Amino acid sequence: MKTSIVIRTYNHSQLLKRLLNKISHQKRFKYFEIVVIDSSSKDGTVEIAKNYGCRVVNVNPKDFSHAYTFNLGAEKSKGDIIFYVSVDIIPKDEFWAYNIIKHFKYKKVAGVFGKQEPIKNFNPVEEFKTKKMFPAREKSCAFFSNASGAIKKSVWEKNKYDEKIPYQYIGGEDQKWAKAVEKKGWKIIYEPKSIVYHSHKYSLKARLKVAYISGLYQKEIQKWNQGVYVGKYNKRELINYLIKNKKFKVLFIDLLFFGVLLRFYTLRGKLKRKLRNL
């Protein structure tokens, strides 16, 4: 079965170069093509993609949503397997891709996703969440992840990602897809031997925007999140984790000071919704 790798980019020249180099050193794995879905980058991302032999599909940043670009990537790919890869992941070893793709020899497998490990000291809060979400065992509470996951194109053709969700930027469309195809008898596999390093650092501005939108679209989000992993955890666990790892600055600034700001912006969103409905 031929494998197409799909990578989404937006001014990610250095990250893309690092990732493509890692892909080129994978063992027991051969890709058919690499398709880069680019949102009008201006930092040389497109040139790097073409130098590595990738096919580039340009999209308007205004049209971006996760579901739309996932569907577009599958549509533009010619392989039997669509391997979605986030541009900021770092494969841990040379068998990362093989450990994902090997499962498609079984006919009933619709999707396979791998384990994510946090980049140490990059974001302690996300480090805690990632460790809970992707354990070193044969089951993950995440159901699926397109950060490092592959799907069978023939299954996607009959079960595309939902682009009509009320809140397009919350994520989880990959998990919704997985739950939908599972109900139809297909299998989704979590492969903890396929490991990538993956972490984010979100600016305060970006976090406040998410908090505001979360309040504005609270009902839609609650409905959309039914049946998917939404990052639920016991706050006491997180606090103990930060204390154990001596992340006192993060504990007081991120959880207490920023926490108050985030709740304030969530309330602003709720108030805005009420005013709209008057």
Buried (B, 14 or more C-beta within 10 A) or exposed (E): EEBBBBBBBBBBBEBBBBBBEBBEEBEEBEBBBBBBBBBBBEBBBBEBBEEBEBBBBEBEEEEBBBBBBBBBBBBBBEBBBBBBBBBBBBBBBEBBBBBBBBBBEEEEBBBBBBBBBBBEEEBBBBBBBBBBBBBEEEEBBBBBBBBBBBBBBEBBEEBBBBBEBEBBEBBBBBBBBBBBBBEEEBBBBBBBBBBBBBBEEEEEEEBBBBBBBBBBBBEEBEEBBEEBBBBEEEEEEBEEBBEEBEBEEBBEEBBEEBEEEBEEBBEBBBEEBEEEEE
